[in-house]
């Protein structure tokens, strides 16, 4: 059983300006989960607030540095817009691992097995409010000048963005709440849990290469 007393999450409340990070969880910016049966401040299914999980918390089930090393080895293809500044690797789509019958399939399988393990599912369940399974897993790299425009997904969708080393400037993830831009502070080797129905985007990368693993958790683990 996990020691939830060591889990730390941050929730971001209403922003006063586009650069201000507010926090809204019983007026406490840092919320330590003291036990699965305790009363904790977690985003319900209808919540519009991103939750940030730090490396210390994630490390109990996910070695973020190993995950980043695995993803960084995968061959990349042009992204959705055929913009050379946005390259990506498909690892899992529609609950199917995207095997390419090359030397990198072992890495793809390792990433899928790690994130879909019972330990990972149990870890994320309190944050999702139910058991979910990673339906899709994609590795994104974006370079100077590329930004992801504001968009949203289905209202029931939940996504987790795993961030790796901070070797770039700009490229901040943001959400729109009550017409205002909220920019959470996301540390290297941390993860951001977002709700698909919330409008969100990524600011332009100013320099370097932004690398993230984007995962969508749409289906109950019992349906895998």
FIKOLZA-1660 file (N, C-alpha, C; in steps of 0.1 Angstrom, whole numbers, plus 5000, padded with zeros to 4 digits):
% residues 224
   i   px   py   pz ch aa at
   1 5009 4988 5000  A  X  N
   1 5000 5000 5000  A  X CA
   1 5009 5012 5000  A  X  C
   2 5005 5023 4992  A  X  N
   2 5013 5034 4991  A  X CA
   2 5013 5043 5004  A  X  C
   3 5024 5050 5007  A  X  N
   3 5024 5059 5018  A  X CA
   3 5020 5073 5013  A  X  C
   4 5007 5075 5013  A  X  N
   4 5001 5087 5008  A  X CA
   4 5006 5100 5016  A  X  C
   5 5011 5097 5028  A  X  N
   5 5016 5109 5036  A  X CA
   5 5028 5116 5029  A  X  C
   6 5034 5109 5019  A  X  N
   6 5046 5115 5013  A  X CA
   6 5042 5122 5000  A  X  C
   7 5029 5120 4996  A  X  N
   7 5025 5126 4983  A  X CA
   7 5022 5141 4985  A  X  C
   8 5027 5149 4975  A  X  N
   8 5025 5163 4976  A  X CA
   8 5019 5168 4963  A  X  C
   9 5009 5176 4964  A  X  N
   9 5003 5182 4951  A  X CA
   9 5001 5196 4953  A  X  C
  10 5000 5203 4942  A  X  N
  10 4997 5218 4942  A  X CA
  10 4985 5220 4933  A  X  C
  11 4976 5228 4938  A  X  N
  11 4965 5232 4930  A  X CA
  11 4965 5247 4928  A  X  C
  12 4961 5252 4916  A  X  N
  12 4962 5266 4913  A  X CA
  12 4948 5272 4911  A  X  C
  13 4946 5283 4919  A  X  N
  13 4933 5289 4919  A  X CA
  13 4933 5301 4909  A  X  C
  14 4924 5310 4911  A  X  N
  14 4922 5321 4902  A  X CA
  14 4935 5330 4901  A  X  C
  15 4939 5333 4889  A  X  N
  15 4951 5342 4887  A  X CA
  15 4946 5356 4887  A  X  C
  16 4954 5365 4894  A  X  N
  16 4952 5379 4894  A  X CA
  16 4957 5386 4882  A  X  C
  17 4968 5381 4876  A  X  N
  17 4973 5386 4864  A  X CA
  17 4978 5374 4856  A  X  C
  18 4982 5376 4844  A  X  N
  18 4986 5364 4836  A  X CA
  18 4999 5358 4841  A  X  C
  19 5006 5365 4850  A  X  N
  19 5019 5360 4855  A  X CA
  19 5017 5356 4870  A  X  C
  20 5006 5357 4875  A  X  N
  20 5004 5354 4890  A  X CA
  20 4999 5340 4892  A  X  C
  21 5005 5333 4901  A  X  N
  21 5001 5319 4905  A  X CA
  21 4993 5320 4918  A  X  C
  22 4980 5318 4918  A  X  N
  22 4972 5317 4930  A  X CA
  22 4971 5303 4934  A  X  C
  23 4967 5300 4947  A  X  N
  23 4966 5287 4952  A  X CA
  23 4953 5286 4960  A  X  C
  24 4945 5276 4958  A  X  N
  24 4932 5275 4964  A  X CA
  24 4930 5261 4970  A  X  C
  25 4933 5259 4982  A  X  N
  25 4931 5246 4988  A  X CA
  25 4931 5248 5003  A  X  C
  26 4919 5253 5008  A  X  N
  26 4918 5256 5023  A  X CA
  26 4929 5266 5026  A  X  C
  27 4932 5276 5017  A  X  N
  27 4941 5286 5019  A  X CA
  27 4955 5282 5021  A  X  C
  28 4958 5269 5017  A  X  N
  28 4972 5264 5019  A  X CA
  28 4977 5261 5005  A  X  C
  29 4989 5267 5001  A  X  N
  29 4995 5264 4988  A  X CA
  29 5000 5250 4986  A  X  C
  30 5005 5244 4997  A  X  N
  30 5010 5230 4995  A  X CA
  30 5001 5221 5003  A  X  C
  31 4996 5210 4996  A  X  N
  31 4987 5201 5002  A  X CA
  31 4993 5187 5003  A  X  C
  32 4996 5183 5014  A  X  N
  32 5002 5169 5016  A  X CA
  32 4991 5160 5018  A  X  C
  33 4990 5149 5011  A  X  N
  33 4980 5139 5012  A  X CA
  33 4984 5130 5024  A  X  C
  34 4977 5130 5035  A  X  N
  34 4981 5123 5047  A  X CA
  34 4976 5109 5047  A  X  C
  35 4966 5105 5039  A  X  N
  35 4961 5092 5039  A  X CA
  35 4950 5091 5029  A  X  C
  36 4948 5079 5023  A  X  N
  36 4938 5078 5013  A  X CA
  36 4924 5080 5019  A  X  C
  37 4922 5077 5032  A  X  N
  37 4908 5079 5037  A  X CA
  37 4907 5092 5044  A  X  C
  38 4917 5100 5045  A  X  N
  38 4916 5113 5051  A  X CA
  38 4909 5123 5042  A  X  C
  39 4905 5134 5047  A  X  N
  39 4899 5145 5039  A  X CA
  39 4910 5153 5033  A  X  C
  40 4911 5152 5019  A  X  N
  40 4921 5159 5012  A  X CA
  40 4915 5168 5002  A  X  C
  41 4923 5178 4997  A  X  N
  41 4918 5187 4987  A  X CA
  41 4923 5182 4973  A  X  C
  42 4914 5175 4966  A  X  N
  42 4918 5170 4953  A  X CA
  42 4907 5175 4943  A  X  C
  43 4911 5176 4931  A  X  N
  43 4901 5182 4921  A  X CA
  43 4890 5172 4918  A  X  C
  44 4878 5175 4920  A  X  N
  44 4867 5166 4916  A  X CA
  44 4866 5166 4901  A  X  C
  45 4857 5157 4896  A  X  N
  45 4857 5155 4881  A  X CA
  45 4854 5168 4874  A  X  C
  46 4846 5177 4880  A  X  N
  46 4842 5190 4873  A  X CA
  46 4852 5201 4876  A  X  C
  47 4863 5198 4883  A  X  N
  47 4873 5209 4887  A  X CA
  47 4880 5214 4875  A  X  C
  48 4883 5227 4875  A  X  N
  48 4889 5234 4864  A  X CA
  48 4904 5237 4867  A  X  C
  49 4909 5232 4878  A  X  N
  49 4922 5236 4883  A  X CA
  49 4932 5225 4880  A  X  C
  50 4944 5229 4875  A  X  N
  50 4955 5219 4872  A  X CA
  50 4960 5215 4886  A  X  C
  51 4965 5202 4886  A  X  N
  51 4972 5197 4898  A  X CA
  51 4986 5194 4894  A  X  C
  52 4996 5198 4901  A  X  N
  52 5010 5196 4898  A  X CA
  52 5015 5185 4908  A  X  C
  53 5021 5175 4903  A  X  N
  53 5027 5164 4911  A  X CA
  53 5043 5166 4910  A  X  C
  54 5049 5167 4921  A  X  N
  54 5064 5169 4921  A  X CA
  54 5071 5155 4919  A  X  C
  55 5084 5156 4915  A  X  N
  55 5092 5144 4913  A  X CA
  55 5092 5136 4926  A  X  C
  56 5093 5142 4938  A  X  N
  56 5093 5135 4950  A  X CA
  56 5081 5126 4952  A  X  C
  57 5070 5131 4948  A  X  N
  57 5057 5123 4949  A  X CA
  57 5057 5112 4938  A  X  C
  58 5060 5116 4926  A  X  N
  58 5060 5106 4915  A  X CA
  58 5069 5095 4916  A  X  C
  59 5081 5097 4923  A  X  N
  59 5091 5088 4923  A  X CA
  59 5088 5075 4930  A  X  C
  60 5077 5075 4938  A  X  N
  60 5072 5063 4944  A  X CA
  60 5067 5052 4934  A  X  C
  61 5063 5057 4923  A  X  N
  61 5058 5047 4913  A  X CA
  61 5065 5049 4899  A  X  C
  62 5070 5061 4896  A  X  N
  62 5076 5064 4883  A  X CA
  62 5089 5071 4885  A  X  C
  63 5099 5065 4879  A  X  N
  63 5113 5071 4878  A  X CA
  63 5112 5081 4866  A  X  C
  64 5111 5094 4870  A  X  N
  64 5109 5104 4859  A  X CA
  64 5121 5105 4850  A  X  C
  65 5133 5104 4856  A  X  N
  65 5145 5106 4848  A  X CA
  65 5147 5094 4838  A  X  C
  66 5143 5082 4843  A  X  N
  66 5144 5071 4834  A  X CA
  66 5133 5072 4823  A  X  C
  67 5121 5076 4827  A  X  N
  67 5111 5078 4817  A  X CA
  67 5115 5089 4806  A  X  C
  68 5121 5099 4811  A  X  N
  68 5126 5109 4801  A  X CA
  68 5137 5104 4792  A  X  C
  69 5146 5096 4798  A  X  N
  69 5157 5090 4789  A  X CA
  69 5151 5081 4779  A  X  C
  70 5141 5073 4783  A  X  N
  70 5135 5064 4773  A  X CA
  70 5128 5072 4762  A  X  C
  71 5120 5081 4766  A  X  N
  71 5113 5089 4755  A  X CA
  71 5122 5096 4746  A  X  C
  72 5133 5101 4751  A  X  N
  72 5143 5109 4743  A  X CA
  72 5150 5100 4733  A  X  C
  73 5149 5087 4734  A  X  N
  73 5156 5078 4725  A  X CA
  73 5147 5075 4712  A  X  C
  74 5135 5078 4713  A  X  N
  74 5125 5074 4703  A  X CA
  74 5127 5082 4690  A  X  C
  75 5126 5076 4678  A  X  N
  75 5126 5084 4666  A  X CA
  75 5113 5093 4665  A  X  C
  76 5115 5105 4659  A  X  N
  76 5104 5114 4659  A  X CA
  76 5099 5116 4645  A  X  C
  77 5086 5120 4644  A  X  N
  77 5080 5123 4631  A  X CA
  77 5074 5137 4632  A  X  C
  78 5070 5143 4620  A  X  N
  78 5064 5156 4620  A  X CA
  78 5051 5156 4628  A  X  C
  79 5048 5167 4634  A  X  N
  79 5036 5168 4642  A  X CA
  79 5024 5170 4634  A  X  C
  80 5013 5173 4641  A  X  N
  80 5000 5175 4634  A  X CA
  80 4999 5185 4623  A  X  C
  81 5007 5196 4625  A  X  N
  81 5006 5207 4616  A  X CA
  81 5018 5207 4606  A  X  C
  82 5025 5196 4605  A  X  N
  82 5037 5195 4596  A  X CA
  82 5046 5207 4598  A  X  C
  83 5048 5211 4610  A  X  N
  83 5057 5222 4613  A  X CA
  83 5070 5216 4619  A  X  C
  84 5082 5219 4613  A  X  N
  84 5094 5212 4617  A  X CA
  84 5098 5216 4631  A  X  C
  85 5091 5226 4637  A  X  N
  85 5094 5230 4651  A  X CA
  85 5087 5221 4661  A  X  C
  86 5078 5213 4656  A  X  N
  86 5070 5203 4664  A  X CA
  86 5072 5189 4659  A  X  C
  87 5079 5181 4667  A  X  N
  87 5081 5167 4663  A  X CA
  87 5076 5159 4674  A  X  C
  88 5072 5146 4671  A  X  N
  88 5065 5138 4681  A  X CA
  88 5068 5123 4678  A  X  C
  89 5065 5115 4688  A  X  N
  89 5066 5101 4687  A  X CA
  89 5053 5095 4693  A  X  C
  90 5047 5086 4685  A  X  N
  90 5035 5079 4690  A  X CA
  90 5039 5066 4697  A  X  C
  91 5035 5065 4710  A  X  N
  91 5038 5053 4718  A  X CA
  91 5026 5045 4720  A  X  C
  92 5015 5051 4722  A  X  N
  92 5002 5043 4724  A  X CA
  92 4991 5052 4719  A  X  C
  93 4982 5047 4711  A  X  N
  93 4970 5054 4706  A  X CA
  93 4958 5045 4706  A  X  C
  94 4947 5050 4711  A  X  N
  94 4935 5042 4712  A  X CA
  94 4937 5029 4718  A  X  C
  95 4944 5029 4729  A  X  N
  95 4947 5017 4738  A  X CA
  95 4955 5006 4730  A  X  C
  96 4962 5011 4720  A  X  N
  96 4971 5001 4712  A  X CA
  96 4985 5007 4712  A  X  C
  97 4995 4999 4717  A  X  N
  97 5009 5003 4716  A  X CA
  97 5013 5003 4701  A  X  C
  98 5019 5014 4698  A  X  N
  98 5023 5016 4684  A  X CA
  98 5037 5010 4681  A  X  C
  99 5037 4997 4679  A  X  N
  99 5049 4990 4676  A  X CA
  99 5053 4993 4662  A  X  C
 100 5066 4995 4660  A  X  N
 100 5072 4998 4647  A  X CA
 100 5081 4987 4641  A  X  C
 101 5083 4977 4649  A  X  N
 101 5091 4966 4645  A  X CA
 101 5106 4971 4642  A  X  C
 102 5110 4979 4651  A  X  N
 102 5124 4984 4650  A  X CA
 102 5131 4982 4664  A  X  C
 103 5143 4988 4665  A  X  N
 103 5150 4986 4677  A  X CA
 103 5145 4994 4689  A  X  C
 104 5134 5001 4688  A  X  N
 104 5129 5010 4698  A  X CA
 104 5116 5004 4704  A  X  C
 105 5111 4993 4699  A  X  N
 105 5098 4987 4704  A  X CA
 105 5099 4983 4719  A  X  C
 106 5111 4979 4724  A  X  N
 106 5113 4976 4738  A  X CA
 106 5111 4988 4746  A  X  C
 107 5115 5000 4741  A  X  N
 107 5113 5012 4749  A  X CA
 107 5098 5016 4749  A  X  C
 108 5092 5015 4738  A  X  N
 108 5077 5018 4738  A  X CA
 108 5070 5009 4747  A  X  C
 109 5073 4996 4747  A  X  N
 109 5066 4987 4756  A  X CA
 109 5069 4990 4771  A  X  C
 110 5081 4994 4774  A  X  N
 110 5085 4997 4787  A  X CA
 110 5077 5009 4793  A  X  C
 111 5076 5019 4784  A  X  N
 111 5068 5031 4788  A  X CA
 111 5054 5028 4791  A  X  C
 112 5048 5020 4781  A  X  N
 112 5034 5016 4783  A  X CA
 112 5032 5008 4796  A  X  C
 113 5041 4998 4798  A  X  N
 113 5040 4989 4810  A  X CA
 113 5041 4997 4823  A  X  C
 114 5050 5007 4823  A  X  N
 114 5052 5015 4835  A  X CA
 114 5039 5023 4838  A  X  C
 115 5034 5030 4828  A  X  N
 115 5023 5039 4831  A  X CA
 115 5010 5032 4833  A  X  C
 116 5009 5020 4827  A  X  N
 116 4996 5012 4828  A  X CA
 116 4997 5002 4839  A  X  C
 117 5008 5002 4847  A  X  N
 117 5009 4992 4858  A  X CA
 117 4999 4995 4869  A  X  C
 118 4996 4985 4877  A  X  N
 118 4987 4986 4888  A  X CA
 118 4991 4997 4897  A  X  C
 119 5005 4998 4899  A  X  N
 119 5010 5008 4909  A  X CA
 119 5007 5022 4904  A  X  C
 120 5009 5024 4891  A  X  N
 120 5006 5038 4885  A  X CA
 120 4991 5041 4885  A  X  C
 121 4983 5031 4882  A  X  N
 121 4968 5033 4882  A  X CA
 121 4964 5036 4896  A  X  C
 122 4968 5029 4906  A  X  N
 122 4965 5032 4920  A  X CA
 122 4970 5045 4925  A  X  C
 123 4982 5049 4920  A  X  N
 123 4987 5062 4924  A  X CA
 123 4978 5074 4919  A  X  C
 124 4974 5073 4907  A  X  N
 124 4966 5084 4901  A  X CA
 124 4951 5084 4905  A  X  C
 125 4946 5073 4909  A  X  N
 125 4932 5072 4912  A  X CA
 125 4927 5083 4922  A  X  C
 126 4934 5086 4933  A  X  N
 126 4928 5097 4941  A  X CA
 126 4927 5110 4934  A  X  C
 127 4936 5113 4924  A  X  N
 127 4936 5125 4917  A  X CA
 127 4925 5126 4906  A  X  C
 128 4923 5114 4900  A  X  N
 128 4912 5113 4890  A  X CA
 128 4898 5112 4896  A  X  C
 129 4898 5106 4908  A  X  N
 129 4885 5103 4914  A  X CA
 129 4879 5090 4910  A  X  C
 130 4886 5083 4902  A  X  N
 130 4882 5069 4897  A  X CA
 130 4894 5063 4891  A  X  C
 131 4893 5050 4889  A  X  N
 131 4904 5042 4882  A  X CA
 131 4903 5045 4867  A  X  C
 132 4915 5049 4862  A  X  N
 132 4916 5052 4847  A  X CA
 132 4928 5046 4842  A  X  C
 133 4928 5044 4829  A  X  N
 133 4939 5037 4822  A  X CA
 133 4944 5046 4811  A  X  C
 134 4958 5046 4809  A  X  N
 134 4963 5055 4798  A  X CA
 134 4959 5050 4784  A  X  C
 135 4950 5058 4778  A  X  N
 135 4945 5054 4764  A  X CA
 135 4955 5057 4754  A  X  C
 136 4962 5069 4755  A  X  N
 136 4972 5073 4745  A  X CA
 136 4984 5079 4753  A  X  C
 137 4996 5077 4747  A  X  N
 137 5008 5082 4752  A  X CA
 137 5016 5087 4740  A  X  C
 138 5020 5100 4740  A  X  N
 138 5028 5106 4729  A  X CA
 138 5039 5115 4735  A  X  C
 139 5050 5115 4728  A  X  N
 139 5062 5123 4732  A  X CA
 139 5062 5135 4723  A  X  C
 140 5062 5147 4728  A  X  N
 140 5062 5159 4720  A  X CA
 140 5076 5167 4723  A  X  C
 141 5081 5172 4712  A  X  N
 141 5093 5181 4713  A  X CA
 141 5089 5193 4705  A  X  C
 142 5091 5205 4711  A  X  N
 142 5088 5218 4704  A  X CA
 142 5100 5227 4705  A  X  C
 143 5103 5234 4695  A  X  N
 143 5114 5243 4694  A  X CA
 143 5111 5258 4693  A  X  C
 144 5121 5266 4693  A  X  N
 144 5119 5280 4693  A  X CA
 144 5109 5285 4683  A  X  C
 145 5099 5293 4688  A  X  N
 145 5089 5299 4680  A  X CA
 145 5076 5292 4679  A  X  C
 146 5076 5279 4684  A  X  N
 146 5064 5271 4683  A  X CA
 146 5055 5273 4695  A  X  C
 147 5042 5275 4693  A  X  N
 147 5033 5276 4704  A  X CA
 147 5021 5268 4701  A  X  C
 148 5014 5263 4711  A  X  N
 148 5002 5255 4710  A  X CA
 148 4990 5264 4713  A  X  C
 149 4982 5266 4703  A  X  N
 149 4971 5275 4705  A  X CA
 149 4961 5270 4715  A  X  C
 150 4953 5279 4721  A  X  N
 150 4943 5275 4731  A  X CA
 150 4933 5266 4725  A  X  C
 151 4930 5255 4732  A  X  N
 151 4921 5245 4727  A  X CA
 151 4915 5237 4739  A  X  C
 152 4906 5229 4737  A  X  N
 152 4900 5220 4747  A  X CA
 152 4896 5207 4741  A  X  C
 153 4894 5197 4750  A  X  N
 153 4890 5184 4746  A  X CA
 153 4876 5181 4752  A  X  C
 154 4873 5168 4752  A  X  N
 154 4860 5164 4758  A  X CA
 154 4859 5167 4773  A  X  C
 155 4847 5171 4778  A  X  N
 155 4846 5174 4792  A  X CA
 155 4850 5163 4802  A  X  C
 156 4849 5151 4798  A  X  N
 156 4853 5140 4807  A  X CA
 156 4867 5135 4806  A  X  C
 157 4874 5141 4796  A  X  N
 157 4888 5137 4794  A  X CA
 157 4897 5142 4806  A  X  C
 158 4907 5134 4809  A  X  N
 158 4917 5138 4818  A  X CA
 158 4931 5135 4812  A  X  C
 159 4940 5145 4812  A  X  N
 159 4953 5142 4807  A  X CA
 159 4964 5145 4817  A  X  C
 160 4975 5138 4816  A  X  N
 160 4987 5140 4824  A  X CA
 160 4999 5144 4815  A  X  C
 161 5005 5155 4818  A  X  N
 161 5017 5159 4810  A  X CA
 161 5029 5157 4819  A  X  C
 162 5038 5148 4815  A  X  N
 162 5050 5146 4822  A  X CA
 162 5061 5155 4817  A  X  C
 163 5067 5164 4825  A  X  N
 163 5077 5173 4821  A  X CA
 163 5091 5168 4826  A  X  C
 164 5101 5170 4817  A  X  N
 164 5114 5165 4820  A  X CA
 164 5124 5177 4823  A  X  C
 165 5136 5176 4819  A  X  N
 165 5146 5186 4822  A  X CA
 165 5142 5199 4816  A  X  C
 166 5145 5210 4823  A  X  N
 166 5142 5224 4819  A  X CA
 166 5154 5229 4811  A  X  C
 167 5154 5225 4798  A  X  N
 167 5165 5230 4789  A  X CA
 167 5160 5239 4779  A  X  C
 168 5150 5247 4782  A  X  N
 168 5144 5256 4773  A  X CA
 168 5138 5269 4780  A  X  C
 169 5136 5279 4773  A  X  N
 169 5129 5291 4779  A  X CA
 169 5116 5293 4772  A  X  C
 170 5106 5299 4779  A  X  N
 170 5093 5300 4773  A  X CA
 170 5085 5287 4774  A  X  C
 171 5076 5285 4765  A  X  N
 171 5069 5272 4765  A  X CA
 171 5061 5269 4777  A  X  C
 172 5055 5279 4784  A  X  N
 172 5048 5276 4796  A  X CA
 172 5034 5271 4793  A  X  C
 173 5030 5261 4800  A  X  N
 173 5016 5256 4799  A  X CA
 173 5007 5266 4807  A  X  C
 174 4995 5268 4801  A  X  N
 174 4986 5277 4808  A  X CA
 174 4971 5272 4806  A  X  C
 175 4962 5277 4815  A  X  N
 175 4948 5274 4814  A  X CA
 175 4940 5287 4814  A  X  C
 176 4928 5287 4809  A  X  N
 176 4920 5299 4810  A  X CA
 176 4908 5296 4820  A  X  C
 177 4907 5304 4830  A  X  N
 177 4897 5303 4840  A  X CA
 177 4890 5316 4842  A  X  C
 178 4877 5317 4841  A  X  N
 178 4869 5329 4842  A  X CA
 178 4875 5340 4833  A  X  C
 179 4879 5336 4821  A  X  N
 179 4884 5346 4812  A  X CA
 179 4899 5351 4814  A  X  C
 180 4905 5345 4825  A  X  N
 180 4919 5349 4828  A  X CA
 180 4929 5338 4826  A  X  C
 181 4941 5342 4823  A  X  N
 181 4951 5332 4820  A  X CA
 181 4958 5328 4833  A  X  C
 182 4959 5315 4836  A  X  N
 182 4965 5310 4848  A  X CA
 182 4977 5302 4843  A  X  C
 183 4989 5305 4849  A  X  N
 183 5001 5298 4845  A  X CA
 183 5007 5291 4857  A  X  C
 184 5005 5278 4859  A  X  N
 184 5010 5271 4870  A  X CA
 184 5026 5270 4869  A  X  C
 185 5032 5269 4880  A  X  N
 185 5047 5267 4880  A  X CA
 185 5049 5252 4880  A  X  C
 186 5055 5248 4869  A  X  N
 186 5058 5233 4867  A  X CA
 186 5073 5231 4868  A  X  C
 187 5077 5224 4878  A  X  N
 187 5091 5221 4880  A  X CA
 187 5096 5210 4871  A  X  C
 188 5109 5209 4868  A  X  N
 188 5115 5198 4860  A  X CA
 188 5111 5185 4867  A  X  C
 189 5108 5175 4859  A  X  N
 189 5105 5161 4863  A  X CA
 189 5093 5161 4872  A  X  C
 190 5083 5169 4868  A  X  N
 190 5070 5168 4875  A  X CA
 190 5059 5165 4865  A  X  C
 191 5047 5164 4870  A  X  N
 191 5036 5161 4861  A  X CA
 191 5024 5171 4864  A  X  C
 192 5017 5174 4853  A  X  N
 192 5006 5183 4854  A  X CA
 192 4993 5175 4850  A  X  C
 193 4983 5175 4859  A  X  N
 193 4971 5168 4856  A  X CA
 193 4961 5179 4852  A  X  C
 194 4955 5178 4840  A  X  N
 194 4945 5187 4835  A  X CA
 194 4932 5181 4831  A  X  C
 195 4922 5189 4830  A  X  N
 195 4909 5184 4826  A  X CA
 195 4906 5189 4811  A  X  C
 196 4902 5179 4803  A  X  N
 196 4900 5182 4789  A  X CA
 196 4891 5193 4785  A  X  C
 197 4880 5195 4794  A  X  N
 197 4870 5206 4791  A  X CA
 197 4875 5220 4794  A  X  C
 198 4887 5221 4800  A  X  N
 198 4893 5234 4804  A  X CA
 198 4901 5239 4792  A  X  C
 199 4899 5251 4788  A  X  N
 199 4907 5257 4777  A  X CA
 199 4921 5258 4781  A  X  C
 200 4931 5253 4773  A  X  N
 200 4945 5254 4777  A  X CA
 200 4954 5255 4765  A  X  C
 201 4966 5258 4767  A  X  N
 201 4976 5259 4756  A  X CA
 201 4990 5260 4761  A  X  C
 202 4999 5262 4752  A  X  N
 202 5013 5264 4756  A  X CA
 202 5019 5276 4749  A  X  C
 203 5026 5284 4756  A  X  N
 203 5032 5296 4751  A  X CA
 203 5043 5293 4742  A  X  C
 204 5047 5302 4733  A  X  N
 204 5058 5300 4724  A  X CA
 204 5071 5296 4731  A  X  C
 205 5078 5287 4726  A  X  N
 205 5092 5283 4731  A  X CA
 205 5101 5295 4726  A  X  C
 206 5109 5300 4735  A  X  N
 206 5118 5311 4732  A  X CA
 206 5132 5306 4728  A  X  C
 207 5136 5295 4734  A  X  N
 207 5149 5290 4731  A  X CA
 207 5149 5275 4736  A  X  C
 208 5158 5267 4730  A  X  N
 208 5160 5254 4735  A  X CA
 208 5149 5245 4729  A  X  C
 209 5147 5233 4735  A  X  N
 209 5137 5223 4731  A  X CA
 209 5129 5219 4743  A  X  C
 210 5116 5220 4742  A  X  N
 210 5107 5216 4753  A  X CA
 210 5103 5202 4750  A  X  C
 211 5104 5193 4760  A  X  N
 211 5101 5179 4758  A  X CA
 211 5092 5174 4769  A  X  C
 212 5080 5169 4765  A  X  N
 212 5070 5164 4774  A  X CA
 212 5064 5151 4769  A  X  C
 213 5059 5143 4778  A  X  N
 213 5052 5131 4775  A  X CA
 213 5037 5134 4778  A  X  C
 214 5029 5134 4768  A  X  N
 214 5015 5137 4769  A  X CA
 214 5006 5125 4770  A  X  C
 215 4999 5123 4780  A  X  N
 215 4991 5110 4782  A  X CA
 215 4976 5114 4784  A  X  C
 216 4967 5106 4778  A  X  N
 216 4953 5108 4780  A  X CA
 216 4947 5096 4787  A  X  C
 217 4940 5099 4798  A  X  N
 217 4934 5088 4806  A  X CA
 217 4919 5089 4805  A  X  C
 218 4913 5083 4795  A  X  N
 218 4899 5084 4792  A  X CA
 218 4890 5073 4797  A  X  C
 219 4896 5061 4798  A  X  N
 219 4888 5049 4800  A  X CA
 219 4891 5043 4814  A  X  C
 220 4881 5037 4820  A  X  N
 220 4883 5030 4832  A  X CA
 220 4893 5018 4830  A  X  C
 221 4902 5016 4840  A  X  N
 221 4911 5005 4839  A  X CA
 221 4905 4992 4837  A  X  C
 222 4892 4991 4842  A  X  N
 222 4885 4978 4840  A  X CA
 222 4882 4975 4826  A  X  C
 223 4883 4985 4817  A  X  N
 223 4879 4983 4803  A  X CA
 223 4891 4981 4794  A  X  C
 224 4903 4980 4800  A  X  N
 224 4914 4978 4791  A  X CA
 224 4915 4964 4785  A  X  C
% end
